[in-house]
Amino acid sequence: MPMARILITGATGSLGQRVAALAVAAGHTVLGTHVRPWIDAVRGGADPAISPIRLDIRDRDAVRDVVDAVEPDLVVHTAAGRDRNDWVTNADGAANVALACGDRVRLVHVSSDAIFSGRAGREYTEADRPDPIYPYGAAKAAAETAVRAIAPGAAVVRTSLIVGYGNGGHEQLTYDLIAGRVDGALFTDEIRKPVHVDDLADALLEIGAGDFHGIIHVAGADAVSRYDLGVLVAERDGLGVDTLRGASSSGRPGDIRLDTGLAVKLLHTRLRGAHEFMRTG
């Protein structure tokens, strides 16, 4: 990608931080939006070379004003609500970003495998219609619809569980379960294709540098259960798994493996499987 001005929404999140860090390392001018205090993000590992912009993506006018002022070449939308059931952030916020970008700013929007029910009994392709069965998936499906209608030139990147460096949501849950800070279990019948945060971040930047538009699935090569992924996290970090319990889920998406054939064909970024990146980092 030629040197560019890149605006990353949600630059304090685990994915947004890695997209920003890799973009800075590649020599791009990077601006990142945040809601919580930026000093906390820097303490948490955010790259100090990023120019921070406080922004609530739920505020349509504010989003438009930021995009107009920054004049980015690319917007990578990684921001999400802290509460996974936050419809206004996850759905309306994505629409606000798409409205600000329109057809004049390249947009890469991060979506989720949670838009699917898991009832297909096979890997989901980009052509499969969303059929969410819980609020987060419904919000992400609505966001996709808005983005594709408002900014048809955008790339919509569906992904899965994001792992890496210990700050992914599944990693944190695994730590809490093993330490006894929370009570519960990891599901043995929820199958996903986890992706390393750096592989996903590289793919987002690569997609942003091109002209692909539409939906593309970017996930890891291995299909594993949430429980098996927890075991891999524990083994990587030298933690015991004696207290890590498995259980069956109920009323949640089961097997929502994403078919990544299109991404493998189009991208130079190699999408490793969990068994590989848990050994090599």
C-alpha positions in Angstrom: 0.0 0.0 0.0 1.4 3.5 -0.9 1.8 5.7 2.2 -1.7 6.6 3.3 -3.7 8.4 6.0 -5.6 5.7 7.8 -8.4 6.3 10.4 -9.1 3.4 12.7 -12.2 3.4 14.8 -11.9 1.6 18.1 -8.2 2.0 18.2 -8.1 1.2 21.9 -9.5 -2.3 21.4 -7.3 -5.4 21.0 -7.9 -5.5 17.2 -7.8 -1.8 16.6 -4.5 -1.5 18.5 -2.9 -4.2 16.3 -4.2 -2.7 13.1 -2.8 0.7 14.2 0.5 -0.7 15.3 1.1 -2.6 12.0 0.0 0.4 10.0 2.4 2.7 11.9 5.2 0.1 11.4 4.5 0.2 7.6 5.0 4.0 7.6 1.4 5.1 7.3 0.0 8.1 9.1 -2.4 6.6 11.6 -5.3 8.3 13.5 -7.3 6.3 16.0 -10.6 7.0 17.6 -11.3 6.2 21.2 -14.0 6.6 23.9 -12.1 5.8 27.1 -9.1 8.0 28.0 -6.3 7.7 25.6 -3.6 7.6 28.3 -5.2 4.4 29.5 -4.9 3.0 26.0 -1.2 3.9 25.8 -0.6 2.3 29.2 -2.4 -0.8 27.8 -0.1 -1.0 24.8 -1.5 1.4 22.2 1.2 2.8 19.9 2.1 6.4 21.0 2.7 7.3 17.3 -1.1 7.1 16.7 -2.9 10.5 16.7 -5.9 10.0 19.0 -9.3 11.4 18.3 -12.1 11.1 20.9 -15.2 10.0 19.1 -18.5 8.3 20.0 -19.6 6.6 16.8 -23.2 6.7 18.0 -23.1 10.4 17.2 -23.7 10.7 13.5 -22.7 14.3 13.1 -19.5 13.8 15.1 -18.5 10.9 12.9 -19.1 12.9 9.8 -17.1 15.9 11.2 -14.1 13.7 12.1 -14.0 12.0 8.7 -14.3 15.4 7.0 -11.5 16.9 9.1 -9.1 14.0 8.9 -9.7 13.3 5.1 -8.4 9.7 5.4 -7.5 7.5 2.5 -8.9 4.5 4.3 -11.2 3.9 7.3 -10.9 0.6 9.1 -14.0 0.2 11.3 -13.1 -2.1 14.3 -15.1 -0.3 17.0 -17.7 -2.2 18.9 -19.8 -1.8 22.0 -18.4 -3.0 25.3 -21.8 -4.6 25.9 -22.3 -7.1 23.1 -26.0 -6.3 23.1 -25.3 -2.6 22.4 -27.4 -2.2 19.2 -26.8 1.5 18.9 -23.0 1.1 18.8 -22.8 -2.1 16.8 -25.5 -1.4 14.2 -26.2 2.3 14.2 -22.6 3.2 14.8 -21.5 1.2 11.8 -24.2 3.0 9.7 -22.8 6.3 10.9 -19.3 5.4 9.8 -20.6 4.2 6.4 -22.5 7.5 5.9 -19.4 9.5 6.7 -17.4 7.5 4.2 -20.0 7.2 1.4 -18.4 6.7 -2.0 -15.5 9.0 -1.3 -13.5 7.2 1.3 -12.4 3.6 1.2 -14.0 1.6 4.0 -13.2 -1.7 5.5 -15.9 -2.9 8.0 -15.2 -5.7 10.5 -18.2 -8.1 10.9 -18.6 -11.4 12.6 -19.5 -15.1 12.2 -22.2 -14.4 14.9 -24.5 -13.4 12.1 -25.1 -17.1 11.4 -27.2 -19.6 13.5 -24.9 -22.6 13.1 -27.7 -24.7 11.7 -26.3 -25.1 8.2 -24.2 -28.2 9.1 -21.3 -27.0 6.9 -19.0 -24.1 6.4 -20.7 -20.8 5.6 -19.7 -19.0 2.4 -20.0 -15.3 1.6 -23.2 -16.0 -0.3 -25.0 -17.5 2.7 -27.7 -15.2 4.1 -27.4 -14.1 7.8 -29.8 -15.9 10.2 -28.7 -14.6 13.6 -30.3 -16.1 16.7 -29.1 -13.7 19.4 -28.9 -9.9 19.7 -25.2 -9.4 19.0 -25.4 -11.4 15.7 -28.6 -9.5 14.7 -26.8 -6.1 15.3 -23.8 -7.2 13.2 -26.1 -8.4 10.4 -27.9 -5.1 10.5 -24.6 -3.3 10.3 -23.6 -5.3 7.2 -26.9 -4.4 5.5 -26.4 -0.7 6.3 -22.8 -0.6 5.2 -23.4 -2.4 1.9 -26.4 -0.1 1.1 -24.7 3.2 2.0 -21.2 2.5 0.9 -21.3 -0.2 -1.8 -17.6 0.1 -2.5 -16.8 -1.0 1.1 -15.2 -4.3 2.0 -17.2 -6.2 4.7 -14.8 -8.6 6.5 -16.4 -11.4 8.5 -14.2 -13.0 11.1 -14.3 -15.3 14.1 -12.8 -15.5 17.6 -9.8 -13.2 17.7 -6.8 -14.5 19.7 -3.3 -13.2 20.4 -1.1 -11.7 23.1 -3.5 -12.7 25.9 -6.0 -9.8 25.6 -8.6 -11.4 23.3 -12.0 -11.9 24.8 -11.7 -15.7 24.8 -8.2 -15.6 26.3 -9.4 -13.4 29.1 -12.4 -15.7 29.8 -10.1 -18.7 29.9 -7.8 -17.0 32.4 -10.7 -16.0 34.6 -12.2 -19.5 34.6 -8.8 -21.1 35.4 -8.2 -18.6 38.2 -11.7 -19.0 39.6 -12.6 -15.4 39.2 -15.7 -16.4 37.3 -17.8 -19.6 37.4 -18.7 -21.3 34.2 -17.5 -23.5 31.4 -16.3 -23.3 27.8 -18.6 -24.9 25.3 -17.6 -28.1 23.6 -20.2 -27.9 20.8 -19.5 -24.3 19.6 -17.2 -24.7 16.7 -15.3 -21.7 15.3 -12.2 -20.9 13.2 -10.2 -18.6 15.4 -7.8 -16.1 13.8 -4.6 -14.6 15.2 -5.1 -10.8 15.7 -2.0 -10.0 13.6 -3.2 -12.2 10.7 -6.5 -10.4 10.8 -4.9 -7.0 11.1 -2.6 -7.7 8.2 -5.5 -8.9 6.1 -7.6 -5.8 6.9 -4.8 -3.5 5.8 -4.2 -5.6 2.7 -7.9 -5.5 1.8 -7.9 -1.7 2.4 -5.1 -1.2 0.0 -7.0 -2.9 -2.8 -10.3 -2.4 -4.5 -12.2 -5.5 -3.3 -15.7 -4.7 -2.3 -18.4 -6.9 -0.9 -18.1 -9.6 1.7 -15.0 -11.7 2.4 -14.4 -14.2 5.2 -11.1 -13.9 7.1 -10.6 -16.5 9.7 -8.1 -19.1 10.8 -7.4 -22.5 9.1 -8.4 -24.7 12.0 -11.9 -25.5 13.2 -11.9 -25.9 17.0 -14.4 -25.8 19.8 -14.4 -23.0 22.4 -13.3 -25.5 25.0 -10.4 -26.8 22.8 -9.3 -23.2 22.1 -9.3 -22.6 25.9 -7.0 -25.6 26.3 -4.7 -24.3 23.7 -4.6 -20.9 25.4 -3.8 -22.5 28.7 -1.1 -24.7 27.3 0.5 -21.8 25.4 0.7 -19.7 28.6 1.8 -22.5 30.9 -1.5 -22.7 32.9 -3.1 -25.8 34.3 -6.4 -27.0 32.8 -7.7 -29.0 35.7 -10.2 -26.4 36.6 -11.3 -25.7 33.1 -14.7 -27.3 32.5 -16.4 -28.0 29.2 -20.2 -28.0 28.7 -22.8 -28.0 26.0 -24.4 -24.8 25.0 -28.1 -24.1 24.6 -29.8 -21.6 22.3 -26.5 -20.2 20.9 -24.9 -20.6 17.5 -23.2 -24.0 17.3 -21.1 -24.7 14.3 -20.4 -21.4 12.5 -17.2 -22.2 10.6 -16.4 -19.6 7.9 -15.3 -20.8 4.5 -12.2 -18.8 3.8 -11.5 -20.0 0.2 -12.0 -16.5 -1.2 -9.6 -14.9 1.2 -6.9 -17.6 0.6 -7.3 -17.0 -3.1 -7.1 -13.2 -3.0 -4.8 -12.3 -0.1 -1.1 -12.6 0.3 -1.6 -12.7 4.1 -1.4 -16.2 5.3 -4.3 -17.2 7.7 -2.8 -19.6 10.1 -4.7 -22.2 12.1 -5.0 -22.1 15.9 -2.8 -25.1 16.4 0.0 -23.3 14.5 -0.2 -19.8 16.0 -0.6 -21.1 19.5 2.8 -22.8 19.1 4.6 -20.0 17.3 2.9 -16.8 18.5 
